[in-house]
Amino acid sequence: MAKTIVPIGPYHPLQEEPEFFKLTVEGERVVAIDVHVGYNHRGIEKISEMKTFDQSVYTVERICGICSTSHPFACVQAVEDIILMEVPDRAKYIRTIIAEGERIHSHLLWLGLAGHFLGYNTVFMWAWKLREEILDVMEILSGNRNNYAMFTPGGVRRDIKAEDIPVVLKKVDSILPTLDMLKKAVMDDPVLHARTKGVGILTRDEAISFSALGPTARASGVAKDVRKDAPYAAYDQVDWKMIVTQNGDVFDKLAIRVLETFESVKIMKYCLTHLPGGEIKERIKNIPPGEGIGTHEAPRGEVFHYVRSDGTNRPVRHKIRAPTYMNLPTYKATIIGETISDATIILAAIDPCYCCTERLAVRDMKGKKLFNGEDLVRLSQEKTMQLKKKMGF
């Protein structure tokens, strides 16, 4: 049978960001896949090294709107690891509340998109309407619906007012009936089961081999969650359950995210009702020379930040690894042998975030590096000047 190339992207209604998937198909079956990213590189690591430590947190917050707590959380913990400091207990609880609010809105966003990809637009409308309630909660707590600007080395920037806590608790409780309805829709609907069960399976051994993270790994029976494995913030103070399933298919990845929202509600409610008193930030006079590592269990899995200091007021190296970078290669195992009609939902099942993943190195065909960061900035500026002259500016 003849092989055909089916391109998905780099610009496609399915994808919120530009990336290119080259599928090789025989008839209706996918026999090979090649993934190309790098269309959206913004040089965040290099920009961070030009900022102060405090400004760096703002910078990484803008890697992604949906991950706008995940990156600052890991970043500030990396800086605090250099200093070997503990943040105040109240700051730990506030950090946990913000992180779990983000997890709920991220999972609901993905659930709505998954319903849309499957032609189940009722789920799309339910999930996104419910997400608005959580975004309202985040606005009450931080002043922003996204990019919360709550994190800073040593603690948090903004306290939670006592008068806001009952309002937030009421809003969080109000989403539970609709969440329960969504859970029933996912768990009981035969059409949704037909489209997702047994589709895009990632076995436990494959998940371990690919070093998969987050719901992608936990759906394959790999009990891996930084909040449990290496507790931080207030996660060791709360009784919550890590959701793990065994089948590794699209349905299990979907179910994991639905069930995790209930655990996130539980964590948020506990932290709000047991919020300790005291300061919200430990004063930092200077950052000594050294290296630090910060990790956080983002909605998609472990996000990792490495920061190196030379004793000045800015990092000399800032390395970021997002969970999608680790989960992307699992396509080699999940999409081969599946039908082209299931390709889009399998691609979406890891909840990819490409603006978190994008990176770029310019090399020749033999692997020799041709340009460094300064060269790329200079070339970009030169190109901008050429365009301005051409347009008469």
C-alpha positions in Angstrom: 0.0 0.0 0.0 1.3 3.4 -0.9 2.4 5.8 1.8 1.0 9.3 2.1 2.2 12.3 4.0 -0.5 14.1 6.0 0.7 17.4 7.5 -0.9 18.8 10.7 0.3 22.4 11.3 2.3 24.5 11.8 -0.9 26.5 11.6 -4.0 24.4 12.2 -7.4 25.1 14.0 -6.6 22.3 16.5 -3.4 24.0 17.7 -3.3 27.1 19.8 0.4 27.5 18.9 2.5 26.8 15.8 4.0 23.4 15.6 4.3 20.8 12.8 3.4 17.1 12.8 4.3 15.2 9.7 2.2 12.0 9.7 3.0 9.1 7.3 -0.1 7.0 6.7 -0.9 3.9 4.8 -4.6 4.0 4.0 -6.1 5.2 7.3 -3.3 4.0 9.6 -0.4 6.2 10.9 2.9 4.4 10.3 5.3 7.2 11.2 5.4 10.6 12.8 7.9 13.4 12.8 7.5 16.4 15.1 8.9 19.8 14.4 8.9 22.6 17.0 10.8 25.9 17.1 8.4 28.2 15.4 7.7 30.3 18.5 11.1 30.7 20.2 11.4 33.9 22.3 14.7 33.3 24.1 13.3 33.5 27.6 16.3 31.8 29.2 18.6 34.4 27.7 16.3 37.3 28.5 16.2 36.1 32.2 20.0 36.3 32.4 19.7 40.0 31.6 17.2 40.7 34.4 17.5 40.9 38.2 16.4 37.9 40.2 13.1 39.6 41.0 12.5 40.7 37.3 13.4 37.1 36.2 10.3 35.8 38.0 8.1 38.3 36.0 9.9 37.1 32.8 9.3 33.4 33.3 5.7 34.1 34.3 5.1 35.2 30.7 6.3 32.0 29.2 2.7 30.8 29.1 -0.6 32.2 30.4 -1.9 28.8 31.5 1.4 28.0 33.3 1.8 31.5 34.8 2.3 30.1 38.3 4.1 26.9 37.4 7.3 28.6 36.1 7.5 31.3 38.8 7.0 28.5 41.5 9.9 26.5 40.2 12.0 29.7 39.6 11.7 31.1 43.1 12.4 27.7 44.6 15.6 27.5 42.6 16.7 31.0 43.9 15.8 29.9 47.5 17.8 26.7 47.0 20.9 28.9 46.4 20.3 30.7 49.6 19.2 27.5 51.5 16.3 29.4 53.0 12.8 28.6 54.2 9.9 30.8 53.3 7.2 31.7 56.0 4.4 29.2 56.5 1.8 31.6 55.4 3.6 32.1 52.1 3.7 28.3 51.6 0.0 28.0 52.0 -0.7 31.0 49.7 1.6 29.5 47.0 -0.2 26.2 47.3 -3.7 27.9 46.9 -2.6 29.8 43.8 -0.9 26.7 42.2 -4.0 24.5 42.7 -6.3 27.2 41.3 -4.2 27.3 38.2 -4.3 23.4 38.0 -8.1 23.5 38.1 -8.4 26.2 35.3 -5.7 24.4 33.2 -7.5 21.0 33.5 -10.9 22.6 32.7 -9.4 24.4 29.7 -8.0 21.1 28.4 -11.2 19.2 29.1 -13.2 21.7 27.1 -10.8 21.5 24.2 -10.8 17.7 24.3 -14.6 17.8 24.0 -14.3 20.2 21.1 -11.8 18.0 19.3 -14.2 15.0 19.7 -17.2 17.0 18.5 -18.6 17.0 22.0 -19.2 20.7 22.2 -21.6 20.4 25.2 -18.6 19.4 27.3 -16.6 22.3 25.8 -19.2 24.8 26.9 -19.7 23.3 30.3 -16.0 23.2 31.1 -15.2 26.7 29.8 -18.2 28.2 31.6 -17.0 26.5 34.8 -13.5 27.7 34.2 -14.7 31.3 34.4 -15.7 30.7 38.0 -12.1 29.7 38.9 -10.6 32.6 37.0 -12.9 34.9 39.1 -11.5 33.2 42.2 -7.9 33.9 41.0 -8.8 37.5 40.3 -10.1 37.9 43.9 -6.9 36.3 45.3 -4.3 38.0 43.1 -6.0 40.8 41.2 -5.5 39.0 37.9 -7.3 36.2 36.0 -3.9 35.1 34.6 -0.3 36.1 35.2 -1.0 36.4 38.9 2.3 38.1 39.9 2.1 36.4 43.3 5.5 34.8 43.6 8.8 36.4 44.7 12.0 34.9 46.1 11.4 34.6 49.8 7.6 34.3 49.7 4.6 36.0 48.0 3.9 39.5 46.9 0.3 39.8 48.1 -1.5 38.5 51.1 -5.0 36.9 51.2 -7.4 39.2 53.0 -9.5 37.6 55.7 -12.7 39.0 54.3 -12.0 37.4 50.9 -11.7 33.9 52.3 -15.5 33.2 52.7 -16.2 34.6 49.3 -13.6 32.4 47.7 -14.7 29.3 49.6 -18.3 29.9 48.5 -17.2 30.2 44.9 -15.0 27.1 45.1 -17.9 25.1 46.6 -20.2 26.3 43.9 -18.2 24.6 41.1 -18.5 21.2 42.7 -22.0 20.3 41.3 -21.0 21.1 37.7 -17.7 19.3 38.2 -19.6 16.3 39.3 -21.8 16.5 36.2 -18.7 16.7 34.0 -17.2 13.7 35.8 -20.4 11.7 35.1 -20.4 12.9 31.4 -16.8 11.6 31.0 -17.2 8.4 33.0 -20.6 7.3 31.6 -21.0 8.5 28.1 -20.7 5.6 25.6 -19.8 7.8 22.6 -17.0 9.4 24.4 -15.8 6.0 25.6 -15.9 4.7 22.0 -13.7 7.6 20.8 -11.1 7.4 23.7 -10.9 4.0 25.3 -8.1 1.8 23.9 -6.9 4.8 21.7 -3.4 6.1 21.9 -2.2 3.7 24.5 1.1 4.5 26.3 2.1 1.4 28.4 3.7 1.7 31.8 7.1 0.5 30.4 6.9 3.1 27.6 6.0 5.9 30.0 9.1 5.1 32.0 11.3 4.7 29.0 10.2 8.1 27.6 10.5 9.7 31.1 6.9 10.9 30.8 5.5 13.3 33.4 2.3 14.4 35.0 -1.1 13.0 33.9 0.6 11.4 30.9 2.7 9.2 33.2 0.1 8.7 35.9 -2.5 7.5 33.3 -0.1 4.7 32.5 0.3 3.5 36.1 3.4 5.5 37.0 2.8 7.1 40.4 5.0 10.1 39.9 4.1 13.5 41.3 6.6 16.0 42.8 4.0 17.2 45.3 4.2 13.7 46.9 7.7 12.6 45.9 9.5 15.7 47.2 6.9 17.7 49.1 7.2 21.5 49.1 5.0 24.5 50.0 2.0 23.1 52.0 1.5 19.9 50.2 2.8 17.7 53.1 0.2 19.4 55.4 -2.8 18.4 53.4 -4.5 15.0 53.0 -4.9 14.6 49.3 -4.8 11.7 46.9 -2.5 11.2 43.8 -4.8 10.0 41.0 -3.2 7.0 39.1 -4.8 4.8 36.5 -3.5 1.9 34.5 -4.7 1.8 30.9 -2.6 4.6 29.4 -5.1 5.5 26.8 -6.8 8.8 25.9 -9.7 8.1 28.2 -7.4 7.6 31.2 -5.6 10.8 30.5 -9.0 12.5 30.4 -10.2 10.9 33.6 -7.0 11.7 35.5 -7.5 15.4 34.8 -11.2 15.4 35.8 -10.5 13.6 39.1 -7.5 15.8 39.9 -9.7 18.9 39.9 -11.6 17.4 42.9 -8.3 16.9 44.7 -7.2 20.5 43.9 -10.5 21.8 45.3 -9.8 19.8 48.5 -6.3 21.3 48.7 -7.5 24.8 48.1 -10.3 24.6 50.7 -7.9 23.1 53.4 -5.3 25.8 52.8 -7.9 28.6 52.9 -9.4 27.4 56.2 -6.1 26.6 57.9 -4.1 29.6 56.6 -1.5 30.3 59.3 -0.7 33.8 60.5 2.6 35.6 60.2 4.7 37.2 57.5 4.2 36.5 53.8 7.8 37.2 52.7 11.3 36.6 54.1 13.6 39.6 53.4 16.6 38.7 51.1 19.6 41.0 51.3 21.6 39.4 48.5 22.0 36.2 46.5 25.3 34.4 47.2 27.3 32.6 44.4 26.0 29.1 43.9 23.5 26.9 42.0 19.9 26.1 42.8 17.2 23.8 41.5 13.5 24.4 41.7 10.7 22.0 40.7 6.9 22.1 40.8 4.2 19.7 39.7 2.6 21.8 37.0 -0.8 20.7 35.5 1.2 18.9 32.7 3.9 17.4 35.0 7.1 18.4 36.6 8.5 21.8 35.6 12.2 22.2 36.3 14.3 25.4 36.7 18.1 25.6 37.2 19.6 29.0 38.3 23.2 29.8 38.8 24.4 33.0 40.6 27.8 34.6 40.6 26.9 36.8 43.6 25.6 39.8 41.6 21.9 40.7 41.4 21.1 38.7 38.3 21.4 35.0 37.3 24.4 34.1 35.1 22.5 31.0 33.8 18.8 30.1 33.9 17.8 26.8 32.4 14.1 25.8 32.1 12.6 22.4 31.3 8.9 22.2 30.8 6.9 18.9 31.0 5.8 19.0 27.4 9.5 18.7 26.4 9.5 15.3 28.1 6.0 14.2 27.0 6.3 15.1 23.3 8.4 12.0 22.3 5.6 9.7 23.6 3.9 10.3 20.3 6.3 7.7 18.8 4.5 5.1 21.0 0.9 6.3 21.1 0.1 7.4 17.5 1.8 4.7 15.4 -0.8 2.2 14.3 -3.8 4.4 15.1 -6.2 5.8 12.5 -5.8 9.3 11.1 -9.2 10.3 12.6 -7.8 9.7 16.1 -4.5 11.5 15.5 -5.7 14.9 16.7 -7.1 13.7 20.1 -4.0 11.6 20.7 -1.8 14.6 20.0 -3.9 16.7 22.3 -4.0 14.0 25.1 -0.7 15.1 26.7 -2.1 18.6 27.0 0.9 20.1 25.0 2.2 23.6 25.8 4.6 24.5 23.0 5.4 28.1 24.2 6.8 26.4 27.3 8.8 24.0 25.2 10.2 26.1 22.5 14.0 26.4 22.2 16.4 27.1 19.4 20.0 26.3 18.5 21.5 27.4 15.1 24.0 24.7 13.8 25.4 23.6 10.5 24.8 20.1 9.1 27.8 18.8 11.0 26.4 20.0 14.4 28.8 22.9 14.8 27.1 25.9 16.5 27.0 28.9 14.2 25.4 31.6 16.4 25.2 32.4 20.1 22.5 34.4 21.9 24.1 37.8 21.2 24.4 37.0 17.5 20.7 36.1 17.3 19.7 39.4 19.0 22.0 41.4 16.7 20.6 39.6 13.5 17.1 40.2 14.7 17.7 43.9 15.3 19.4 44.3 11.9 16.5 42.6 10.2 14.1 45.0 12.0 16.1 48.0 10.8 16.0 46.7 7.3 12.2 46.4 7.4 11.8 49.8 8.9 13.8 51.4 6.1 11.9 49.4 3.5 8.6 50.6 4.9 9.7 54.2 5.2 9.9 54.5 9.0 
